[in-house]
Amino acid sequence: METLNYRFEQGNRPLSSMPQLVGVVSSGNLEVLIEPAQLGGACEIEVHTAAVGFGATWQAVMADFHARWGLADARICINDMGATPAVVSLRLDQAVESATGGQP
């Protein structure tokens, strides 16, 4: 297992609901927990992954996610069992849509 941590500053979109959990950790999939947190406008993401050595790929997916959503005061925890970048993006989008009332 590998743990990766990312922090994106100066988000502009706060979450509007309680913590949300989407996805299921199983072979080739992942779960995403997203929750409001007092982070001074930042978004923190912690990734626990079974696919060791893909830090650059995770960085690219997380940077794209932040560029699209710009979350503020949000903490995200991802538990991954080898999901593809497309599945990671899909689950992150599902989590944010649930936590913001579906507002893109």
N, CA and C atoms as a LAMMPS dump frame, in Angstrom:
ITEM: TIMESTEP
0
ITEM: NUMBER OF ATOMS
312
ITEM: BOX BOUNDS ff ff ff
-5.0000000000000000e+02 5.0000000000000000e+02
-5.0000000000000000e+02 5.0000000000000000e+02
-5.0000000000000000e+02 5.0000000000000000e+02
ITEM: ATOMS id mol type element x y z
1 1 1 N 0.843 -1.189 0
2 1 2 C 0 0 0
3 1 3 C 0.882 1.244 0
4 2 1 N 0.399 2.264 -0.674
5 2 2 C 1.075 3.546 -0.711
6 2 3 C 0.063 4.624 -0.314
7 3 1 N 0.532 5.613 0.437
8 3 2 C -0.31 6.739 0.814
9 3 3 C 0.236 7.998 0.168
10 4 1 N -0.63 8.713 -0.522
11 4 2 C -0.269 9.953 -1.206
12 4 3 C -1.138 11.078 -0.65
13 5 1 N -0.554 12.247 -0.468
14 5 2 C -1.29 13.388 0.073
15 5 3 C -1.161 14.581 -0.859
16 6 1 N -2.285 15.255 -1.073
17 6 2 C -2.327 16.426 -1.939
18 6 3 C -3.096 17.529 -1.213
19 7 1 N -2.689 18.756 -1.442
20 7 2 C -3.392 19.917 -0.88
21 7 3 C -3.454 20.997 -1.956
22 8 1 N -4.657 21.463 -2.202
23 8 2 C -4.889 22.51 -3.187
24 8 3 C -5.457 23.717 -2.453
25 9 1 N -4.806 24.854 -2.622
26 9 2 C -5.18 26.084 -1.918
27 9 3 C -6.202 26.892 -2.709
28 10 1 N -6.811 27.826 -2.009
29 10 2 C -7.674 28.85 -2.592
30 10 3 C -8.822 28.302 -3.421
31 11 1 N -9.494 27.293 -2.889
32 11 2 C -10.706 26.824 -3.54
33 11 3 C -11.801 27.862 -3.39
34 12 1 N -12.823 27.765 -4.21
35 12 2 C -13.915 28.742 -4.147
36 12 3 C -15.292 28.097 -4.061
37 13 1 N -15.346 26.771 -3.934
38 13 2 C -16.631 26.088 -3.879
39 13 3 C -16.718 25.245 -2.601
40 14 1 N -17.461 25.723 -1.596
41 14 2 C -17.607 24.937 -0.37
42 14 3 C -18.608 23.801 -0.568
43 15 1 N -18.481 22.796 0.262
44 15 2 C -19.448 21.698 0.253
45 15 3 C -20.704 22.152 0.976
46 16 1 N -21.842 21.615 0.572
47 16 2 C -23.1 22.053 1.165
48 16 3 C -23.809 20.968 1.962
49 17 1 N -23.14 19.851 2.206
50 17 2 C -23.844 18.786 2.915
51 17 3 C -22.912 18.017 3.84
52 18 1 N -23.477 17.039 4.467
53 18 2 C -22.746 16.157 5.376
54 18 3 C -21.778 15.281 4.567
55 19 1 N -20.925 14.546 5.267
56 19 2 C -19.996 13.653 4.562
57 19 3 C -20.728 12.698 3.615
58 20 1 N -20.087 12.409 2.493
59 20 2 C -20.649 11.517 1.482
60 20 3 C -19.636 10.422 1.174
61 21 1 N -20.121 9.208 0.981
62 21 2 C -19.279 8.069 0.609
63 21 3 C -19.832 7.479 -0.678
64 22 1 N -18.958 7.36 -1.692
65 22 2 C -19.37 6.75 -2.955
66 22 3 C -18.362 5.683 -3.342
67 23 1 N -18.834 4.686 -4.08
68 23 2 C -17.964 3.615 -4.551
69 23 3 C -17.803 2.516 -3.522
70 24 1 N -17.171 1.434 -3.962
71 24 2 C -16.919 0.27 -3.127
72 24 3 C -15.496 -0.191 -3.388
73 25 1 N -14.755 -0.425 -2.309
74 25 2 C -13.398 -0.935 -2.476
75 25 3 C -13.509 -2.423 -2.792
76 26 1 N -13.084 -2.78 -3.982
77 26 2 C -13.02 -4.177 -4.393
78 26 3 C -11.986 -4.25 -5.502
79 27 1 N -11.819 -5.378 -6.082
80 27 2 C -10.812 -5.539 -7.117
81 27 3 C -11.033 -4.546 -8.248
82 28 1 N -10.069 -3.665 -8.471
83 28 2 C -10.139 -2.713 -9.571
84 28 3 C -11.073 -1.545 -9.361
85 29 1 N -11.436 -1.249 -8.115
86 29 2 C -12.347 -0.146 -7.861
87 29 3 C -11.856 0.665 -6.675
88 30 1 N -12.645 1.643 -6.249
89 30 2 C -12.258 2.466 -5.125
90 30 3 C -13.466 3.105 -4.479
91 31 1 N -13.252 3.641 -3.266
92 31 2 C -14.282 4.408 -2.591
93 31 3 C -13.729 5.784 -2.284
94 32 1 N -14.637 6.758 -2.255
95 32 2 C -14.279 8.146 -1.987
96 32 3 C -15.162 8.648 -0.854
97 33 1 N -14.517 9.162 0.199
98 33 2 C -15.22 9.827 1.289
99 33 3 C -14.893 11.307 1.177
100 34 1 N -15.922 12.145 1.134
101 34 2 C -15.723 13.584 1.049
102 34 3 C -16.495 14.236 2.181
103 35 1 N -15.833 15.2 2.859
104 35 2 C -16.477 15.844 3.995
105 35 3 C -15.995 17.284 4.148
106 36 1 N -16.863 18.135 4.692
107 36 2 C -16.452 19.509 4.973
108 36 3 C -15.402 19.518 6.078
109 37 1 N -14.463 20.458 6.005
110 37 2 C -13.424 20.609 7.031
111 37 3 C -12.925 22.046 7.004
112 38 1 N -12.59 22.571 8.15
113 38 2 C -12.062 23.932 8.223
114 38 3 C -10.591 23.908 7.816
115 39 1 N -10.307 24.248 6.558
116 39 2 C -8.951 24.174 6.016
117 39 3 C -8.502 25.501 5.404
118 40 1 N -9.111 26.592 5.806
119 40 2 C -8.709 27.892 5.296
120 40 3 C -8.884 28.05 3.795
121 41 1 N -9.908 27.409 3.246
122 41 2 C -10.177 27.493 1.813
123 41 3 C -9.479 26.441 0.981
124 42 1 N -8.771 25.53 1.618
125 42 2 C -8.032 24.493 0.889
126 42 3 C -8.863 23.216 0.736
127 43 1 N -8.369 22.351 -0.121
128 43 2 C -8.92 21.002 -0.299
129 43 3 C -7.772 20.023 -0.087
130 44 1 N -7.923 19.111 0.867
131 44 2 C -6.913 18.087 1.131
132 44 3 C -7.415 16.74 0.65
133 45 1 N -6.529 16.016 -0.013
134 45 2 C -6.875 14.699 -0.542
135 45 3 C -5.823 13.702 -0.072
136 46 1 N -6.296 12.613 0.547
137 46 2 C -5.407 11.529 0.97
138 46 3 C -5.799 10.277 0.195
139 47 1 N -4.818 9.666 -0.44
140 47 2 C -5.054 8.481 -1.265
141 47 3 C -4.321 7.297 -0.64
142 48 1 N -5.057 6.223 -0.409
143 48 2 C -4.465 4.949 0.014
144 48 3 C -4.658 4.008 -1.17
145 49 1 N -3.556 3.589 -1.787
146 49 2 C -3.671 2.792 -3.012
147 49 3 C -2.823 1.538 -2.969
148 50 1 N -3.342 0.491 -3.571
149 50 2 C -2.607 -0.758 -3.707
150 50 3 C -1.67 -0.711 -4.911
151 51 1 N -1.869 0.25 -5.801
152 51 2 C -1.05 0.383 -7.009
153 51 3 C 0.135 1.313 -6.705
154 52 1 N 1.208 0.744 -6.238
155 52 2 C 2.387 1.507 -5.821
156 52 3 C 3.157 2 -7.048
157 53 1 N 3.655 3.248 -6.969
158 53 2 C 4.506 3.78 -8.024
159 53 3 C 3.806 4.628 -9.07
160 54 1 N 2.566 5.008 -8.816
161 54 2 C 1.814 5.797 -9.79
162 54 3 C 1.55 7.221 -9.298
163 55 1 N 2.465 7.76 -8.511
164 55 2 C 2.305 9.098 -7.953
165 55 3 C 2.092 10.173 -9
166 56 1 N 2.823 10.113 -10.102
167 56 2 C 2.68 11.129 -11.153
168 56 3 C 1.285 11.071 -11.783
169 57 1 N 0.758 9.876 -11.96
170 57 2 C -0.589 9.724 -12.516
171 57 3 C -1.624 10.275 -11.546
172 58 1 N -1.479 9.935 -10.267
173 58 2 C -2.396 10.455 -9.255
174 58 3 C -2.339 11.98 -9.211
175 59 1 N -1.133 12.537 -9.27
176 59 2 C -0.976 13.996 -9.248
177 59 3 C -1.744 14.636 -10.406
178 60 1 N -1.63 14.056 -11.586
179 60 2 C -2.323 14.598 -12.758
180 60 3 C -3.846 14.516 -12.595
181 61 1 N -4.338 13.402 -12.084
182 61 2 C -5.782 13.235 -11.896
183 61 3 C -6.291 14.206 -10.836
184 62 1 N -5.535 14.364 -9.738
185 62 2 C -5.967 15.268 -8.669
186 62 3 C -5.921 16.725 -9.123
187 63 1 N -4.899 17.109 -9.896
188 63 2 C -4.807 18.48 -10.412
189 63 3 C -5.969 18.774 -11.352
190 64 1 N -6.332 17.817 -12.206
191 64 2 C -7.474 17.983 -13.107
192 64 3 C -8.767 18.12 -12.303
193 65 1 N -8.918 17.299 -11.291
194 65 2 C -10.096 17.362 -10.423
195 65 3 C -10.219 18.743 -9.783
196 66 1 N -9.115 19.232 -9.233
197 66 2 C -9.156 20.543 -8.582
198 66 3 C -9.459 21.658 -9.59
199 67 1 N -8.899 21.559 -10.771
200 67 2 C -9.161 22.575 -11.8
201 67 3 C -10.642 22.613 -12.173
202 68 1 N -11.292 21.444 -12.181
203 68 2 C -12.707 21.384 -12.557
204 68 3 C -13.638 21.825 -11.439
205 69 1 N -13.319 21.474 -10.185
206 69 2 C -14.249 21.704 -9.086
207 69 3 C -13.84 22.837 -8.152
208 70 1 N -12.563 23.06 -7.927
209 70 2 C -12.097 24.143 -7.065
210 70 3 C -12.702 24.124 -5.671
211 71 1 N -12.709 22.968 -5.035
212 71 2 C -13.335 22.85 -3.723
213 71 3 C -12.597 23.64 -2.657
214 72 1 N -13.361 24.19 -1.73
215 72 2 C -12.816 24.905 -0.579
216 72 3 C -13.276 24.204 0.695
217 73 1 N -12.403 24.144 1.673
218 73 2 C -12.728 23.547 2.976
219 73 3 C -13.316 22.15 2.823
220 74 1 N -12.595 21.32 2.085
221 74 2 C -13.032 19.946 1.834
222 74 3 C -11.886 18.975 2.104
223 75 1 N -12.222 17.872 2.736
224 75 2 C -11.258 16.788 2.955
225 75 3 C -11.792 15.558 2.224
226 76 1 N -10.904 14.938 1.441
227 76 2 C -11.278 13.765 0.652
228 76 3 C -10.326 12.63 0.99
229 77 1 N -10.895 11.46 1.225
230 77 2 C -10.092 10.254 1.463
231 77 3 C -10.482 9.232 0.399
232 78 1 N -9.477 8.713 -0.298
233 78 2 C -9.692 7.734 -1.357
234 78 3 C -9.021 6.429 -0.955
235 79 1 N -9.781 5.351 -0.992
236 79 2 C -9.243 4.007 -0.785
237 79 3 C -9.334 3.283 -2.117
238 80 1 N -8.172 2.948 -2.684
239 80 2 C -8.087 2.446 -4.05
240 80 3 C -7.532 1.028 -4.1
241 81 1 N -8.12 0.228 -4.968
242 81 2 C -7.619 -1.129 -5.219
243 81 3 C -7.252 -1.295 -6.689
244 82 1 N -6.694 -0.239 -7.301
245 82 2 C -6.214 -0.344 -8.675
246 82 3 C -7.157 0.207 -9.721
247 83 1 N -7.989 1.159 -9.367
248 83 2 C -8.913 1.753 -10.338
249 83 3 C -8.148 2.54 -11.398
250 84 1 N -8.719 2.613 -12.582
251 84 2 C -8.115 3.398 -13.66
252 84 3 C -8.348 4.885 -13.388
253 85 1 N -7.551 5.765 -14
254 85 2 C -7.776 7.202 -13.817
255 85 3 C -9.199 7.646 -14.169
256 86 1 N -9.793 7.043 -15.18
257 86 2 C -11.167 7.411 -15.556
258 86 3 C -12.154 7.074 -14.437
259 87 1 N -11.971 5.933 -13.793
260 87 2 C -12.854 5.548 -12.688
261 87 3 C -12.627 6.465 -11.494
262 88 1 N -11.379 6.825 -11.229
263 88 2 C -11.082 7.759 -10.136
264 88 3 C -11.809 9.079 -10.373
265 89 1 N -11.708 9.623 -11.562
266 89 2 C -12.39 10.883 -11.893
267 89 3 C -13.896 10.761 -11.753
268 90 1 N -14.451 9.656 -12.223
269 90 2 C -15.889 9.427 -12.123
270 90 3 C -16.339 9.407 -10.665
271 91 1 N -15.642 8.662 -9.818
272 91 2 C -16.014 8.565 -8.403
273 91 3 C -15.862 9.914 -7.697
274 92 1 N -14.798 10.651 -8.012
275 92 2 C -14.637 11.982 -7.422
276 92 3 C -15.791 12.9 -7.829
277 93 1 N -16.157 12.871 -9.104
278 93 2 C -17.281 13.688 -9.574
279 93 3 C -18.575 13.29 -8.869
280 94 1 N -18.809 11.992 -8.709
281 94 2 C -20.005 11.524 -8.018
282 94 3 C -20.034 12.024 -6.576
283 95 1 N -18.89 11.966 -5.912
284 95 2 C -18.819 12.41 -4.52
285 95 3 C -19.116 13.898 -4.402
286 96 1 N -18.515 14.7 -5.279
287 96 2 C -18.739 16.145 -5.232
288 96 3 C -20.177 16.49 -5.577
289 97 1 N -20.737 15.838 -6.56
290 97 2 C -22.131 16.098 -6.909
291 97 3 C -23.047 15.778 -5.738
292 98 1 N -22.765 14.71 -5.011
293 98 2 C -23.561 14.369 -3.833
294 98 3 C -23.375 15.405 -2.727
295 99 1 N -22.149 15.878 -2.552
296 99 2 C -21.836 16.798 -1.454
297 99 3 C -22.172 18.251 -1.75
298 100 1 N -22.48 18.574 -2.997
299 100 2 C -22.819 19.961 -3.342
300 100 3 C -24.252 20.081 -3.832
301 101 1 N -25.011 19.026 -3.702
302 101 2 C -26.392 19.076 -4.168
303 101 3 C -26.521 19 -5.672
304 102 1 N -25.493 18.467 -6.345
305 102 2 C -25.542 18.279 -7.78
306 102 3 C -25.225 19.509 -8.594
307 103 1 N -24.71 20.542 -7.974
308 103 2 C -24.384 21.77 -8.695
309 103 3 C -22.992 21.703 -9.269
310 104 1 N -22.846 21.675 -10.601
311 104 2 C -21.513 21.617 -11.208
312 104 3 C -20.755 22.938 -11.077
